[in-house]
Amino acid sequence: MIRVAILGATGYTALELIQILLRHPEAEITALTSRQEGNPPISSIHPQLTARIDMPLESLSYDEVADRADCVFSCLPHGASAEAVAPLLAAGCKVIDFSADYRLDTLEVFEQWYGAGHPDANRLGTVVYGLPELFREKIRGAQLVANPGCYPTSANLALVPLLVAGLIDSRGIVIDSKSGVSGAGRTPKLATLYPECNESISAYNVGQHRHTPEIDQTLSAFSSKPVEVIFTPHLTPMTRGILSTAYSYPQGDVSETQLMDQLREFYSGQPCVRVVEHLPATRHCSGTPFCDITARRVRDRVVTISCLDNLLKGASSMAVQNFNLMYDLPEAMAL
């Protein structure tokens, strides 16, 4: 059995991760950390876990975590996660990081978008980006994997195959994404209080969302030219799910059949991506590890639509995909 620790185990993504790992035949949860006073049981924070796992939440040193675990899932916020990664790697643990600390390749871009220094800057640019459908072979055997953001996952999976095939232009890509409220995390905020967000849809962080450089970086890696997207996220009055609609210019006389054929070929045999004829909806992916993708040709544009559960394929189930690859297990095990 592979011993697993989860840092920052009180959030929504940690809950989803615990539920997956409880049914994983090769994983054993051996430590859950939090700064909660009194070492309460995890079920007192997540009642869904009552009678399923009785482990207490503990405040452990990195050495104590490393003594108990072979692999660590860090669900800590950015900054705090990077502080934990270096000593855990030095102690021999493998780490899957849910934060944004290692997703970007350069310190300059990180500081520009996150407004802070980086406690482990020398490692930037060397960490494997944990999007299995694009970087599977690099993930296998990696010591540290940067789990992607939820919005970038939905956008990149829809657009990369078309860029690789030269079917769309790298310039002028516009991405419109809508997310459920759980994407904002469990910490109370005014904008996500029920009276504020119910029966309302609103854009936020227009031109300033921190997932923008992550999308640019990944799309540029698969394009013949640098990519700079216009990305606009929206908050929608639902608990979970992301729907992303991307608009791009075709390269030449590209048909809808060509677009769909390329998506099907690119994702053939991929266990967690479904290329669909119908228009995806968040309810189709809620509670699943899948990203559903389709494409349309509309006048002089290509329209791609992708859909996923932000807590699963956008976070925790993808982290387990990465875990499985890192330990040479079947990629979809427990999913």
HUVEN-V984129 format. One record per helix or strand of 3 or more residues. SS is the DSSP state (hx for helix, st for strand). FROM is the first residue (numbers start at 1). TO is the last residue. Records with the same first field share a line. If there is no record, write none. Layout:
SS->FROM-TO ; FROM-TO
//
This chain:
st->2-7 ; 27-33 ; 56-58 ; 71-74 ; 94-97 ; 144-146 ; 174-179 ; 202-204 ; 230-235 ; 242-248 ; 273-275 ; 291-298 ; 301-308
hx->12-22 ; 42-45 ; 47-49 ; 62-68 ; 80-90 ; 107-114 ; 121-123 ; 132-139 ; 150-164 ; 181-184 ; 190-192 ; 194-197 ; 212-221 ; 256-266 ; 282-285 ; 312-326
//
